[in-house]
Amino acid sequence: MRSEILRLIREPKYRPLDKIEITDALGYGAARRNEVRRALRDLEQEGEIARIRKNRYVLPDAADLVTGTLSVHEAGYAFLTNEKPGQSDLFIAAENTGTAMHGDRVVARIIRGAQFSRGRTPRPEGRVIRILTRANETIVGTLQQTRNFFYVVPDDPRLVHNIYVQPSSINGRQPRLSDKVVVRLEAWESRHVNPEGKIIELLGPRTAPGVDILSIVRKYHLPVEFPRAVLEEASAIPETVTADAIDGREDLRSQFIVTIDPDDARDFDDAIHVEEITSGWQLGVHIADVSAYVRPGSALDREAQTRGNSVYLPDRVIPMLPERLSNGVCSLNPHVDRLTHSVFLQFDRNGRMRQGRFARTVIRSAHRLTYKKAFAILKSPARDELGERLHTAWKLAALLRKKRFEHGSLDLDMPEVKVVVDKKGKPIRFERVENDESHQLIEEFMLAANEAVARELKNRGIPTIYRVHENPDAERLGEFREFVLAHGIRVGDLTHRAELQKLLAAIAGTAEEHPLKIALLKSLKRARYATTPLGHYGLAKTNYTHFTSPIRRYADLEVHRALPERDQPRRTLRAVPQLSPIADHISATERNAAEAEIDAVKMKKLEFFESQLEARNPQVFDAVVIDVRNYGLLVELPEILLTGLIHVSTLADDFYIFSPAQRRLIGRQTRRSFAVGDKLRVHVARVDQFKRQIDFAVADLRPGQNRAQRKR
């Protein structure tokens, strides 16, 4: 029926019809009218057709309509991401968003072509005419009050409208000012009045311990408890590996196998061993065989698929699998038997893979190493078997890394900052996590295993889920190039991979590296899961999947189920039509988890600097100027990876003039100047929790002494 409807609407002589007229035109009777209505609704939701005035249906292009997801800026304007490949995104002015909110899936009409664009970047402009799907049924925010009414300020600054509420008692307690609350939105019909809602959950005072992370959990709809059926299923699984489970597996318990993970890791799902042989190296990558315990269609499987992945917040982990599996029988803890799925790869002296083999195995890890301990071993001469093995592994990993970048891989690694919290969840310090040799060693081996598995499944024609990163749009790279040139960096045509690599090498270690890499990532397409092997642009790999983390990613679990099927005469796997919605779903849960993790870290950073304002002796931090504007200096704190503003009004030692040509602030009397790359010592001056912004002041600046002379 869907294809018949599309064929009708695509006919050259088609005129816009409503659902009854379409039913009649297709020759269906009144009995199938509801069926036609459902098909029309589904096609509209998918953006294949659009509904115009008087509920008539047309092809979107025929009426200058675009379907997509709205991305709202804090200032109120928005961009509509066009769902059709190769089509431009739309700019939506604040007055043209209607009652649509950030994340909503909407239909917009093009009202101005790109050639008449009012922005610096030529882009068609549109107006939202219909909301297909609301992104937020509930919103988390802070309760505020004016003289006449109460309202909630959303935690997400991209939700630019405050929500009117009528506070009522919840579980015997009346909401108070500055409480964090969850609001259920009511229908919002007119942009001329604010949206309204009802408080359905009271999280507690904004500053109370644990309320901040609880608000993140509610904001991103993260599951906290496992259903009873899932826990019962998990409790029935033995905590140790039985002899029956080992039967038929390749026994690797005598091999020198190690795990390398972060200091605070509790689940270990990958282990390695490397041997140097006459012709090169033999690499073994051993991954926890979660598929041996989580059966398709079981309660455990359904819950894991719904969650999609684990979520890592500063004070807790929200796991994909119950702790009995994730930290217990599936975790490759040292000196105990564990079921694994192994990839054996043989490399020659030039780092080329010559042979690959896959097997279900049982291992017994000899050592549990942290990244810090592994890095210390790699930086000192080998003193024992562990040291020798690790140095051998690094020789292979370093060669694979060198070959990968020669092949065109982009160095998009970003340093991470871990927030260390006390028992009450209060941030006490930050730890910068560098991508040193210990991290690179594991990274290269996991990449090699993922690529080998993807190639094997593709060559055997076995349906599975791939990790894909499509080529970027030339237009977006062009916009990024203009951004780079504005920073005074000469750069060529960035649609050529070599030029992009050259740029990344040029900015490595500079003040501009972090903001430019973030801007580049925004210019590239987001990596996602798909059933078609579209390749991975960032890694420059034709075949790629996720295989190495089945404890925390459902995609890897599906790949683990697919791999053993390649040698089976009768395959029991899901077909592509079944896998496609799973790939879309786990792509969405991954994005949601990433946003929750970033939001939680940002919240803890804000909390830390808020406490600095109240401290008797506030800390002084190293900062680097990353941009200069007429209103002040944008600075980054490299050790904390946090950006803030030094407003020009706080530069009290002189009156500073902005020089656009030099991109400097220059003191009129002292001629002191501030430019990109300058290193400063700063202390916190102001924290705005609602706008998620921090202002700093230069620590060593004092007002000029000779004010009277300057006044004369």
PyMOL commands that set and color helices and strands:
alter all, ss='L'
color gray80, all
select helices_A, chain A and resi 2-9+19-25+30-45+53-55+60-63+94-96+114-116+211-219+228-235+243-246+290-292+299-307+323-329+371-378+385-406+437-460+474-486+497-507+513-523+554-567+576-614+648-650+707-711
alter helices_A, ss='H'
color red, helices_A
select strands_A, chain A and resi 50-52+56-58+65-72+78-82+90-92+105-112+125-133+138-145+150-154+163-165+179-185+197-205+250-251+258-261+270-277+280-288+311-313+316-318+337-348+353-364+367-370+416-421+427-433+466-468+528-530+621-629+632-637+642-647+656-659+664-667+673-675+679-688+693-698
alter strands_A, ss='S'
color yellow, strands_A
deselect
rebuild
show_as cartoon
